[in-house]
Amino acid sequence: MTTRIAVSLRWDDAIDLDRAMTQQVAADCTAHLQGPGPTLIDVLDSIDDTRIELVGWSSEDGPVPLSWLRRVAGQWVRDHADGPNVVVHAGAVRPGQTISNEWRAVTGSEAPLRSPAWQEFPPFRHHLLACRGPRCNAAGAADLHARLKDKLAHALDTEILVTVTGCMFPCNHAPLIVVWPDGRCIQLTADNLDRIVEDLIGPSRQ
């Protein structure tokens, strides 16, 4: 028999569309590639069928980590040599989009989950922890974080490392970021984005 899993690909996707997307792609259950909720590995471990179909989905346009879905599934296949046949839908599915009948087999030869390039942190002067907990999301974190990253674009490879997190407190200051190593908690607003960028990288780098 076959089990189909709807897999959210981005952190934000795991928040409020699970049920709708699971129904849209006619999946039997759901899993999350990242963020809170049932992990893909745990869901795969719970299935006792001969074929597993993975449908990656995202509510957002633009690039999605579909290759990481294949990487994680490939690692699971390597760890379960006598397990079921696993296939991945050929493309990421968006809300309202019909899935195709194109599937790619997961063979276990996919890229590994570890690489020498990921042994150390990339260079940075400031590490920004961007909270995407429920209160920050409700306060407009998604849009403000995206705008802040756009303004920091020239420094993201050398000076600024941005990491999305769950709730960090203090929630009354939502939406917020925390700047390390100095440990500052900053409430984001549409009016202070330029000031934050100037403080982090200087006015000439925006």
C-alpha positions as CSV (number, residue, x, y, z in Angstrom):
1,M,0.0,0.0,0.0
2,T,1.0,3.7,-0.4
3,T,1.1,6.5,2.2
4,R,1.3,10.1,1.0
5,I,2.9,12.7,3.2
6,A,2.4,16.5,2.8
7,V,5.7,18.1,3.8
8,S,5.9,21.8,4.6
9,L,9.2,23.1,3.3
10,R,9.6,26.5,5.1
11,W,9.4,27.5,8.7
12,D,6.4,29.8,8.1
13,D,4.5,27.0,6.3
14,A,4.2,25.0,9.4
15,I,2.0,27.5,11.2
16,D,-1.5,27.5,9.7
17,L,-1.9,25.7,6.4
18,D,-1.2,22.1,7.3
19,R,-4.7,20.8,7.2
20,A,-5.7,22.6,4.0
21,M,-2.6,21.5,2.1
22,T,-2.8,17.9,3.3
23,Q,-6.3,17.8,1.9
24,Q,-5.3,19.6,-1.3
25,V,-2.6,17.0,-2.2
26,A,-4.8,14.1,-0.9
27,A,-2.2,13.2,1.7
28,D,-2.7,10.8,4.5
29,C,-0.6,12.7,7.0
30,T,1.6,15.8,7.4
31,A,5.3,16.4,8.3
32,H,7.5,19.5,8.6
33,L,10.9,19.8,7.1
34,Q,11.7,22.6,9.6
35,G,10.0,24.4,12.4
36,P,7.6,23.0,15.0
37,G,5.4,20.0,14.6
38,P,5.9,16.4,13.4
39,T,9.3,16.0,11.8
40,L,9.7,14.1,8.5
41,I,12.0,11.5,10.0
42,D,9.5,10.7,12.8
43,V,6.6,10.4,10.4
44,L,8.6,8.2,8.1
45,D,9.5,6.0,11.0
46,S,5.8,5.6,11.9
47,I,4.7,4.3,8.5
48,D,4.5,0.6,7.6
49,D,3.7,0.6,3.9
50,T,5.5,-0.5,0.7
51,R,5.5,2.9,-1.0
52,I,5.8,6.4,0.5
53,E,5.1,9.5,-1.5
54,L,6.4,12.9,-0.3
55,V,4.8,16.1,-1.5
56,G,6.7,19.2,-0.6
57,W,4.6,22.3,-0.4
58,S,5.0,26.0,0.5
59,S,2.6,28.9,0.9
60,E,5.2,31.4,-0.4
61,D,6.5,32.2,-3.9
62,G,10.2,32.1,-4.6
63,P,12.9,29.5,-3.8
64,V,12.1,26.7,-1.4
65,P,14.4,24.0,0.0
66,L,13.0,21.1,-2.0
67,S,16.5,19.7,-2.3
68,W,16.6,19.4,1.4
69,L,13.5,17.3,1.3
70,R,15.3,14.9,-0.9
71,R,18.4,15.0,1.3
72,V,16.5,14.2,4.5
73,A,14.5,11.4,2.7
74,G,17.8,10.1,1.2
75,Q,19.4,9.8,4.7
76,W,16.3,8.0,5.9
77,V,16.5,5.5,3.0
78,R,20.2,4.9,3.7
79,D,19.3,4.2,7.3
80,H,16.5,1.8,6.2
81,A,18.0,-0.3,3.5
82,D,15.1,-2.8,3.5
83,G,12.5,-0.2,3.9
84,P,9.7,0.9,1.5
85,N,10.1,2.6,-1.8
86,V,10.2,6.4,-1.3
87,V,9.4,9.0,-4.0
88,V,9.3,12.8,-4.0
89,H,6.9,14.9,-6.1
90,A,8.9,16.5,-8.9
91,G,8.1,20.1,-7.8
92,A,6.9,22.1,-4.8
93,V,3.2,22.6,-4.6
94,R,1.5,25.9,-3.8
95,P,-2.0,26.5,-2.4
96,G,-4.6,26.0,-5.2
97,Q,-2.1,24.1,-7.4
98,T,-2.9,20.6,-8.7
99,I,-0.1,18.1,-8.2
100,S,1.3,16.3,-11.2
101,N,2.0,12.6,-11.6
102,E,5.8,13.2,-11.8
103,W,7.7,11.5,-9.0
104,R,11.4,11.1,-8.4
105,A,12.7,8.0,-6.7
106,V,14.8,8.5,-3.5
107,T,17.7,6.1,-3.9
108,G,19.9,6.8,-0.9
109,S,22.5,8.4,-3.2
110,E,21.3,11.9,-2.5
111,A,23.6,14.5,-1.0
112,P,24.4,13.9,2.7
113,L,23.2,16.0,5.6
114,R,26.7,16.9,6.6
115,S,29.5,18.7,4.7
116,P,32.9,20.1,5.7
117,A,31.7,23.5,4.6
118,W,29.2,23.5,7.5
119,Q,31.6,22.7,10.2
120,E,31.9,26.3,11.4
121,F,29.8,29.4,11.6
122,P,30.2,31.7,8.6
123,P,32.0,34.9,9.4
124,F,29.8,37.6,11.1
125,R,30.0,40.6,13.4
126,H,26.3,40.5,14.4
127,H,24.1,37.4,14.7
128,L,20.4,38.4,14.4
129,L,17.9,36.1,16.0
130,A,14.6,36.9,14.3
131,C,11.6,35.7,16.4
132,R,8.7,34.0,14.5
133,G,6.7,32.9,17.5
134,P,2.9,33.4,17.5
135,R,2.9,36.9,18.9
136,C,5.6,38.1,16.6
137,N,3.9,36.6,13.6
138,A,0.6,38.2,14.6
139,A,2.4,41.6,14.9
140,G,3.7,41.5,11.3
141,A,7.1,39.8,11.8
142,A,7.1,38.2,8.3
143,D,7.0,41.4,6.4
144,L,9.3,43.3,8.7
145,H,11.9,40.6,8.7
146,A,11.8,40.4,4.9
147,R,12.3,44.1,4.6
148,L,15.1,44.1,7.1
149,K,16.9,41.3,5.2
150,D,16.6,43.3,2.0
151,K,18.2,46.3,3.6
152,L,21.0,44.1,5.0
153,A,21.5,42.2,1.7
154,H,25.1,43.5,1.0
155,A,26.3,42.4,4.4
156,L,24.6,39.0,4.8
157,D,27.6,37.0,3.5
158,T,30.3,38.7,5.6
159,E,28.9,40.7,8.5
160,I,25.4,39.7,9.4
161,L,24.1,36.2,10.1
162,V,20.3,35.9,10.4
163,T,18.6,33.0,12.1
164,V,14.9,32.5,12.5
165,T,13.8,31.2,15.9
166,G,10.7,30.3,17.8
167,C,9.4,32.4,20.7
168,M,12.3,34.0,22.7
169,F,10.3,36.4,24.9
170,P,9.7,39.2,25.9
171,C,6.5,39.0,23.8
172,N,5.2,42.5,24.6
173,H,7.9,43.9,22.3
174,A,6.8,41.9,19.3
175,P,7.9,41.7,16.6
176,L,11.4,41.5,17.8
177,I,15.0,40.6,17.0
178,V,17.8,39.9,19.3
179,V,21.3,41.0,18.3
180,W,24.3,39.0,19.5
181,P,27.0,39.1,20.8
182,D,25.7,42.3,22.6
183,G,22.4,40.7,23.6
184,R,20.1,43.6,22.6
185,C,16.4,43.0,22.2
186,I,14.9,45.3,19.5
187,Q,11.3,45.8,18.6
188,L,10.9,46.2,14.8
189,T,8.7,48.8,13.3
190,A,8.4,50.2,9.8
191,D,10.0,53.4,11.1
192,N,13.1,52.0,12.7
193,L,14.4,49.6,10.1
194,D,16.8,52.1,8.5
195,R,18.1,53.1,12.0
196,I,18.8,49.4,12.8
197,V,20.6,48.8,9.6
198,E,22.7,52.0,10.1
199,D,23.6,50.8,13.6
200,L,24.7,47.4,12.4
201,I,26.5,48.1,9.2
202,G,26.7,51.9,8.7
203,P,24.8,54.2,6.5
204,S,27.0,53.8,3.4
205,R,26.4,50.0,3.2
206,Q,22.6,50.0,2.8
